[in-house]
Amino acid sequence: MTTKFTSRRAPIYADIPDKKWNSWRWQLSHRLNTLEEIEKVLKLTDSEREALSTQGLFRVDITPYFISLIDPDNPNDPIRQQVIPTAAEMVPFTAMMEDSLAEDKHSPVPGLVHRYPDRALMLVTTQCATYCRYCTRSRIVGDPSATFSSDEFEMQIEYLKQTPQVRDVLLSGGDPLVLAPKILEKILKALREIPHIEIIRLGSRVPVFLPMRITDELTEMLQKYHPLWVNIHVNHPNEISAELDEATDKLAKAGIPLGNQSVLMAGVNDCPHIQRDLVQKLTRIKVRPYYLYQCDLVEGAGHFRTPVAKGIEIIEALRGHTSGYAVPQFIVDAPGGGGKIPLQPNYMLSSSDHKIILRNYEGYVTTYEEPSTYQAHDAKTCAYCQNKRPEFGQTGITGLLDGDQMFIKPEGFDLLHDRGGIQHRLKDDAKWQPLGIGSGDSEDNS
Ligand SMILES: *Cc1c(COP(=O)(O)O)cnc(C)c1O
């Protein structure tokens, strides 16, 4: 650890003994969820008061640790906006959807989303340590009565056993690290007993909301189930504290590679300079920025949306300007269930049959001369090509490059473009006569 990050405690917690403050159980049982409690820490705006007094909004719950990172005098504090609701949440917007990623449609059994050929997402709980206002799964998350039953868990495991193409399972929710360690271990153990599951990933914001939960006991349990990867979720440099640094240090020492997924949000982190500071601080705490997501079209999150171009601008400001390790991929998760689509600035300006024209981050324009002789890869003698794994579903663009497939057509394409078809079909009909080609006989007889 080169530089010290800071530790903060809101004044109302000044007298709490360290032993309690550093206990994850104390933090969880002292979460703030009412206007009265939150008001003791922050001077609330009218808009926040209105939202906190409204029934039926997405669940509010904030750990004392996390609320302490907020500057109480700044109504636009970037952490505050992530966890304190405002009246803006009640404003519907065009294109808003309940399940914008169509996860329910991709669920062969409840709580298991199988969207991609070789990996599946397992929703193992609906609970989190703190709730994000822009939650993409607010349709199911937060509801204490909507937990996944052990029957559903058995069905998920059964599906995975019978689906050998799944080699990577992501545990998410909710937050898998709020589960009782015994239950989490039961899940990890069941997955490890399936031979074709090569890697397990956890998506968790617990290190950020409740870093004291990352105990030696927990990491000792987790490392029994390697290879295990963890993605955390940090959106702003202010979330990177001494406690988070310690938590990621423990995870890293347990041999767990760490990534970060963040969401691009208006007023929170829609600035290349904030993003540069964020990704550089993440690499200092041994976390590699993985994805930066365009905000999903989820109810209550309209005020967080930015133009997609903002993400391109941010990647433009990072690539080349800082460590490649620090540059995440900018992703639009396609509404309707199309999955993750990466976007980046265009670096290829033009091309001919022997040259391509590229530009770098500085605007330097260069040419790369293509080889004049290239011995093409020979699939017939390549053992890998010969033993291609059959993919689940369609192989997409790769299938066009690599297989016999010539095109991909949207549904109904043939029917729509079969302009002759209607005439052919009519011709089959006995009453049909081509215009202007009627027989002369019939005219003579009239
Ligand atoms: C994001 C996601 C994954 C994992 O995607 P990667 O690009 O491999 O990180 C898997 N399944 C679902 C449903 C997802 O949303």
Ligand as a Chemical Component Dictionary entry (heavy atoms), coordinates in Angstrom:
data_LIG
# 
_chem_comp.id                   LIG 
_chem_comp.type                 NON-POLYMER 
_chem_comp.pdbx_formal_charge   0 
_chem_comp.three_letter_code    LIG 
# 
loop_
_chem_comp_atom.comp_id 
_chem_comp_atom.atom_id 
_chem_comp_atom.alt_atom_id 
_chem_comp_atom.type_symbol 
_chem_comp_atom.charge 
_chem_comp_atom.model_Cartn_x 
_chem_comp_atom.model_Cartn_y 
_chem_comp_atom.model_Cartn_z 
_chem_comp_atom.pdbx_ordinal 
LIG C1 C1 C 0 -23.082 -9.479  -17.793 1  
LIG C2 C2 C 0 -23.632 -10.808 -17.891 2  
LIG C3 C3 C 0 -22.819 -11.923 -18.003 3  
LIG C4 C4 C 0 -21.315 -11.847 -18.028 4  
LIG O1 O1 O 0 -20.830 -11.123 -19.110 5  
LIG P1 P1 P 0 -19.267 -10.962 -19.313 6  
LIG O2 O2 O 0 -19.161 -10.059 -20.496 7  
LIG O3 O3 O 0 -18.711 -12.317 -19.527 8  
LIG O4 O4 O 0 -18.725 -10.333 -18.063 9  
LIG C5 C5 C 0 -23.420 -13.158 -18.102 10 
LIG N1 N1 N 0 -24.750 -13.288 -18.113 11 
LIG C6 C6 C 0 -25.565 -12.229 -18.036 12 
LIG C7 C7 C 0 -27.033 -12.432 -18.093 13 
LIG C8 C8 C 0 -25.040 -10.950 -17.919 14 
LIG O5 O5 O 0 -25.855 -9.893  -17.818 15 
# 
loop_
_chem_comp_bond.comp_id 
_chem_comp_bond.atom_id_1 
_chem_comp_bond.atom_id_2 
_chem_comp_bond.value_order 
_chem_comp_bond.pdbx_ordinal 
LIG C1 C2 SING 1  
LIG C2 C3 SING 2  
LIG C2 C8 DOUB 3  
LIG C3 C4 SING 4  
LIG C3 C5 DOUB 5  
LIG C4 O1 SING 6  
LIG O1 P1 SING 7  
LIG P1 O2 DOUB 8  
LIG P1 O3 SING 9  
LIG P1 O4 SING 10 
LIG C5 N1 SING 11 
LIG N1 C6 DOUB 12 
LIG C6 C7 SING 13 
LIG C6 C8 SING 14 
LIG C8 O5 SING 15 
# 
